[in-house]
Structure formats: structure tokens, C-alpha cells
Amino acid sequence: MSMPRALATTALAALFLAACGSEPNVPAAAPPVGFETITVAPRTSARERSWDGVVEAVNQATLSAQTRGRVLELPFDVNDYVEAGQVVVRFTDVEQVSAQRQASASLSAAQANYTEAEAAFRRTEELVAKQLLARATLDQARARRDAARAALESARAGVSEAGEQVDYTVIRAPYSGILTQRHVEVGESVQPGQPLVSGLSLQQLRVNVEVPQSDVAALREHGTATVVLPGGGRLEADQLIVFPYADPGTHSFKVRVELPEAETGLQPGMTVKVAFKTGEARHLWIPTTALVTRGEVTAVYVVGADNRVGLRQVRLGHRRDDEVEVLAGLAEGERIAADPLDALAHLANAGREPGND
């Protein structure tokens, strides 16, 4: 073996031995982060299923005429807001007022007739007691008095009925709400029972949902539901009413979700998502303030065991107030940045761009 070749072999052997005896080059752990972190932990929450429902007003009605007349006034138009007790339709009342006056006159005559009959009965009663008149005369006087009393009661009822007919010429709103339809116009003649106006109240709403029969048992067991509002918020239902029969065609059950009186932005006729509790499960929940949105990607800054920070995409589920459920992308015990801006500043100070974890 030549001298140069022997020296090269010796050098390679020395390098091999050095490599075998040394530790691998592992990057050192980063220093602790200087921003607030959140440790992801599961907690028990409701397991839910959602279906579409239709919002409707609890109080909605069509007001009909209760007397005949001609429409004199329609103060409100469709979509106008009406306070409870305000006049929505007014009729001419000439016929009704005339009938009321006639009933009052009949009452006066009946009252006078009864007063006379009562006085005659008293006189007859005294004379019979003194045995100056026959007993039969007293019976006749009593009969005339009782007939006069009955006529008086009938006249009083007639006055009350005539007064009601006058009141029926003015139609008032039974509750505050929105006028949705006018069935008559000014100048039209109407008859009792004819529809006049329709309206509904926005103060109390409910949602009707069609639910498959396979899920009805769980709904009845838990009796809890929330309505997902247009802005993303959630509204707890006041009451859940599951109808005791199914639709023969669809085999689904109708569920009525009663809502509390609150400003929700819901309007009758809208469709909304209703989430029903069907059980319980353990889910991961994080604050919505920890989320980062880049285009169509939602992510969080994850702090690893070595304190290195990376951006990781997550898949989300339900939102509740200021929290959101994480379906995929995070595991129990991992740490995330409470404020993404703080994590971004940390990475900038570290002198590198945030990468995907």
C-alpha cells in the first residue's frame, strides 16, 4: 500500500469513529413564549342535531265585521305598525245609533210600566190583607207586575245589545303588531262575518320544525333546543312541544319551538336552523378570539412542547357565544395562543415568518 492511500484510509476511519461516538445534532428548544396561552381541554357539552324551521307569529289574526255598515275610515295601511287599542277600521253608525236610541226609549217605557205595576200590586196586597178584595185579584196584580219586570229586563238587554252594535262600528287592534293585509276599502259595505284586516304581533314568535321519527324519542327525553340567529348567535327556546302524531305522508313529527320575548331580528316566514339536544359528548372548545382567518382557511397558533410556534389549520363545528367547537386539528393538552396578534409579534421578533405546524 502506498503512503498517500494509507493516510486517506486512516483519516476516514477516524471520522467514522468520531461520528459513532457523538450525539445527533438536535435543535435546542426555544425559550418560553412571552404571550398568554390556552391549554386545550375537552368538556362535556350537548350533542345536537339541526333541522330547518319556519318562524311564525304566535298572535296573528284576521278581524271580521260584527255588524253591518259602510267602511268610513281605514287609518292604517299594510306594513304599518299598530299599537294595541288603536282604531284600524271605522264604519258609519247611523243605523246603530238609531237602534240604540230606540232601545233606550223602550227601556224608559218598560221602567214606567214596571213602576206602575209594582205600585198596583202593593195596593192590591194591602186591600186583600184587609179582606176588601178577593185573593184572585192579588194573583192577577202579581202576574202583571212579574210580566212588567220581565219586559224591563228585556229592555235592558236590548239597550246593552244596541250599545254593542254601536261599539262594533269601531274596530280596534287587540294587540300591538304589523298590519299584513286589508280585505276592504273605504266606501265598501260590509256584512257581519266579513274579513276586514289581518295582522300579526312580532313580540312573541315560535318556530315549526319537521323532525324524522327516528329522532323524536331523543327530543322528548331532553326537551332542549336553540335557534341559530341570522347574526350567528343562539337563542334558547322557552318550551319544546312535540306533536303526538306523525304526518302520514312524510312520517315526520311536527315540533313547535316557543321563543322568549326578545329582540332577535327574526321575522315570520323566515327559515332558521334549530339545534336540538340529542345527548351529551365531550368536545374541544376554544375562544373565537384565538382564531386566525386567511381566505377560506381557519387556523390557530399552536405552541409546541419545545415552545416553537406554528400556524395550524382547524375544522370548526358549532359556535356558542364567544366560543367555538373544534372538530379536527387540535388534540387534548395542546397549547394555543390566546391572542393571534401576540403570537405573530413573537414570531416577528424571532426573525422568521410563521409556518404551518
C-alpha positions in Angstrom: 0.0 0.0 0.0 1.4 3.4 -1.0 1.8 6.1 1.7 -0.9 8.6 0.4 -3.5 5.8 0.2 -2.7 4.7 3.8 -3.1 8.2 5.1 -6.6 8.6 3.4 -7.8 5.3 4.9 -6.7 6.3 8.4 -8.5 9.7 8.1 -11.8 8.0 7.0 -11.6 5.6 10.0 -11.0 8.5 12.4 -14.0 10.3 11.0 -16.3 7.2 11.3 -15.3 6.6 14.9 -15.9 10.3 15.7 -19.4 10.1 14.2 -20.3 6.9 16.1 -19.2 8.4 19.4 -21.1 11.8 19.2 -24.8 12.7 19.8 -27.0 13.6 16.8 -27.4 17.3 16.1 -30.9 18.1 17.7 -32.1 21.7 17.6 -32.2 23.2 21.0 -35.6 24.1 22.5 -36.8 27.6 22.0 -37.1 29.8 25.1 -40.6 30.1 26.7 -43.0 32.3 24.9 -43.9 35.6 26.3 -47.6 35.7 25.5 -50.7 34.1 27.0 -51.6 30.6 26.0 -54.6 28.4 26.4 -54.3 24.7 27.1 -56.9 22.8 25.1 -59.1 20.6 27.3 -62.3 18.8 26.4 -65.5 19.3 28.4 -69.0 17.8 28.4 -71.4 19.5 26.1 -74.7 18.8 24.4 -74.7 16.6 21.3 -77.0 18.2 18.8 -78.8 17.7 15.5 -80.1 20.6 13.5 -83.1 21.0 11.1 -84.6 23.9 9.3 -87.7 25.5 10.8 -90.1 28.2 9.8 -90.7 31.2 12.0 -94.3 32.2 12.7 -96.1 34.7 15.0 -97.9 33.3 18.0 -100.5 36.1 17.8 -101.9 36.5 14.3 -105.5 37.1 13.4 -108.0 38.4 10.8 -110.5 40.9 12.3 -114.1 40.5 10.9 -117.1 42.7 10.9 -119.7 42.1 13.7 -122.3 44.5 12.4 -123.4 45.8 9.0 -122.3 49.1 7.7 -120.2 51.1 5.3 -116.4 51.5 5.8 -115.8 55.1 6.7 -112.1 55.0 7.7 -109.0 52.8 7.4 -106.3 54.7 9.3 -103.5 52.2 8.6 -102.1 50.6 5.5 -100.2 47.3 5.0 -96.9 47.1 6.9 -97.9 49.9 9.3 -97.2 49.3 13.0 -100.3 49.5 15.1 -100.4 49.9 18.9 -102.9 47.8 20.9 -106.2 49.6 21.2 -105.8 51.8 18.1 -108.7 52.1 15.6 -108.0 50.1 12.5 -111.5 50.2 10.8 -114.4 52.6 11.4 -117.9 52.2 10.0 -120.8 54.5 9.6 -123.1 54.2 12.7 -126.3 55.9 11.7 -128.3 52.7 11.8 -126.7 51.5 15.0 -127.1 54.8 16.9 -130.8 55.0 15.8 -131.3 51.5 17.2 -129.6 52.5 20.4 -132.0 55.4 20.9 -135.0 53.2 20.2 -133.8 50.7 22.7 -133.3 53.5 25.3 -136.9 54.7 24.7 -138.2 51.1 25.1 -136.3 50.9 28.4 -137.9 54.1 29.7 -141.4 52.8 28.8 -140.7 49.4 30.4 -139.4 51.1 33.5 -142.5 53.2 33.8 -144.8 50.2 33.2 -143.0 48.2 35.9 -143.1 51.0 38.4 -146.9 51.3 37.9 -147.4 47.5 38.1 -145.3 47.3 41.3 -147.4 50.1 42.9 -150.7 48.4 41.8 -149.5 45.2 43.3 -148.7 46.8 46.6 -152.1 48.5 46.8 -153.9 45.2 45.9 -151.8 43.4 48.5 -153.0 45.8 51.3 -156.6 45.6 50.3 -156.5 41.8 50.2 -155.0 41.8 53.6 -157.9 43.9 54.8 -160.2 41.4 53.1 -161.6 44.1 50.8 -160.6 42.3 47.6 -160.6 38.7 46.6 -157.5 36.7 46.6 -157.7 36.2 42.9 -157.2 39.9 42.4 -153.9 39.8 44.1 -152.7 36.9 41.9 -153.6 39.0 38.8 -151.7 42.0 40.1 -148.7 39.8 40.9 -148.8 38.4 37.3 -148.9 41.9 35.8 -146.0 43.0 38.0 -143.9 40.0 37.1 -144.6 40.5 33.3 -143.7 44.1 33.7 -140.4 43.1 35.4 -139.6 40.6 32.6 -140.3 43.3 30.0 -137.9 45.7 31.9 -135.1 43.1 31.9 -135.7 42.5 28.2 -135.5 46.3 27.5 -132.2 46.5 29.5 -130.8 43.7 27.4 -131.9 45.5 24.3 -130.1 48.6 25.3 -126.9 46.6 26.0 -127.1 44.9 22.6 -127.7 48.2 20.9 -124.7 49.6 22.6 -122.6 46.7 21.5 -123.7 47.2 17.9 -122.5 50.9 18.1 -119.2 49.7 19.6 -118.9 47.2 16.7 -118.7 50.1 14.3 -115.2 50.9 15.6 -112.7 48.0 15.2 -109.6 48.3 17.4 -106.3 46.3 17.4 -106.3 43.5 20.0 -102.5 43.7 20.4 -99.6 45.7 19.0 -98.3 44.5 15.7 -98.0 44.8 12.0 -100.9 45.1 9.6 -100.3 42.5 6.9 -103.5 42.7 4.7 -106.5 44.9 4.1 -109.6 43.0 2.9 -111.8 46.0 2.4 -111.5 49.6 1.2 -113.1 52.9 2.2 -116.7 53.1 1.0 -117.4 49.4 0.8 -120.5 48.0 2.5 -119.8 45.0 4.8 -121.9 42.4 6.5 -121.3 40.5 9.8 -118.6 37.9 9.4 -116.8 39.6 6.5 -113.0 39.8 6.9 -111.7 43.4 7.3 -107.9 43.4 8.1 -105.2 40.9 9.1 -102.2 41.5 11.3 -99.6 39.8 13.5 -97.5 40.6 16.5 -93.7 40.4 16.5 -93.4 40.3 20.3 -93.8 36.6 20.6 -92.6 34.1 17.9 -92.2 30.4 17.5 -90.6 28.0 15.1 -92.2 25.0 13.5 -89.8 22.1 12.6 -90.4 18.8 10.8 -88.3 16.1 12.6 -87.8 12.5 11.4 -89.5 9.9 13.6 -86.1 8.2 14.4 -85.1 11.3 16.5 -88.3 12.1 18.2 -87.6 9.9 21.3 -84.3 11.8 22.0 -86.1 15.2 21.6 -88.8 14.2 24.0 -86.2 12.9 26.5 -84.1 16.1 26.6 -86.6 18.8 25.6 -84.0 21.4 24.8 -83.4 23.4 21.6 -81.6 26.5 20.5 -82.3 28.7 17.5 -79.4 29.9 15.4 -80.0 33.6 14.7 -79.0 35.3 11.4 -76.1 37.0 13.0 -74.6 33.7 14.3 -75.9 34.0 17.9 -78.0 31.4 19.6 -81.4 31.8 21.4 -82.5 29.2 23.9 -86.1 28.0 23.4 -88.6 28.7 26.2 -90.5 25.4 25.5 -90.5 22.5 23.2 -93.8 20.9 22.1 -93.6 17.6 20.2 -96.9 16.8 18.5 -98.2 13.4 19.4 -98.8 12.2 15.8 -96.8 11.9 12.6 -97.6 13.1 9.1 -98.9 10.0 7.2 -97.0 11.1 4.0 -93.6 12.0 5.4 -93.7 10.0 8.6 -92.2 13.1 10.4 -93.3 14.7 13.6 -94.0 18.4 13.9 -92.1 20.2 16.7 -93.1 23.6 17.9 -90.3 25.7 19.5 -91.6 28.5 21.6 -89.2 31.5 21.8 -88.9 34.1 24.6 -89.9 37.7 24.0 -86.6 39.3 22.8 -85.2 41.4 20.0 -83.9 38.6 17.8 -84.2 40.0 14.3 -86.4 37.1 13.3 -89.5 37.8 11.1 -92.5 35.5 10.5 -91.9 33.4 7.4 -88.1 33.2 7.7 -86.3 29.8 7.8 -83.8 29.3 10.6 -81.7 26.4 11.9 -82.9 24.8 15.1 -80.4 22.7 17.1 -82.0 20.0 19.3 -80.2 18.3 22.1 -80.0 14.5 21.5 -77.4 13.6 24.1 -74.1 14.6 25.6 -70.5 14.2 24.4 -67.0 15.6 25.2 -65.8 18.3 22.8 -62.9 20.7 22.5 -63.9 24.3 22.8 -61.7 27.4 22.2 -62.4 31.1 22.3 -63.2 32.6 18.9 -60.6 35.3 19.6 -57.9 32.7 19.2 -58.8 32.0 15.6 -57.0 33.3 12.5 -58.7 33.5 9.2 -56.7 33.6 6.0 -59.0 33.4 3.0 -61.1 30.3 3.4 -58.7 28.7 5.9 -59.2 29.0 9.7 -56.3 28.3 11.9 -54.7 28.8 15.4 -51.2 29.4 16.6 -50.0 26.3 18.3 -47.2 26.3 20.9 -45.3 23.0 20.8 -43.6 21.2 23.6 -40.4 22.8 22.5 -42.0 26.3 22.8 -41.9 26.7 19.0 -44.9 28.4 17.5 -46.6 27.3 14.3 -49.8 28.0 12.5 -52.2 25.1 12.2 -55.5 24.7 10.3 -58.5 23.6 12.3 -62.0 22.4 11.4 -64.8 24.0 13.4 -68.3 23.0 14.5 -70.9 24.8 16.5 -70.5 28.3 17.8 -71.8 29.4 21.2 -71.5 33.0 22.3 -67.7 33.7 22.2 -66.6 30.0 21.9 -66.4 27.6 19.0 -66.1 23.8 18.9 -63.0 22.2 17.3 -63.8 19.1 15.3 -60.3 18.5 13.9 -56.8 20.0 14.0 -56.2 20.1 17.8 -55.7 17.5 20.5 -56.3 17.5 24.2 -53.4 19.1 26.2 -52.0 21.2 23.3 -51.4 24.9 23.9 -52.6 27.7 21.6 -52.1 31.4 21.6 -54.9 33.3 23.3 -54.3 36.3 21.0 -53.0 35.6 17.5 -51.5 39.1 17.2 -49.3 38.4 20.2 -48.1 35.1 18.6 -47.4 37.0 15.3 -45.4 39.6 17.1 -43.4 36.8 18.9 -42.6 35.2 15.5 -41.6 38.6 14.1 -39.2 39.2 17.0 -37.8 35.7 16.5 -36.9 36.8 12.9 -38.8 34.3 10.9 -42.2 34.0 9.1 -44.9 31.9 10.8 -45.0 28.4 9.2 -47.6 25.7 9.2 -47.3 23.3 12.1 
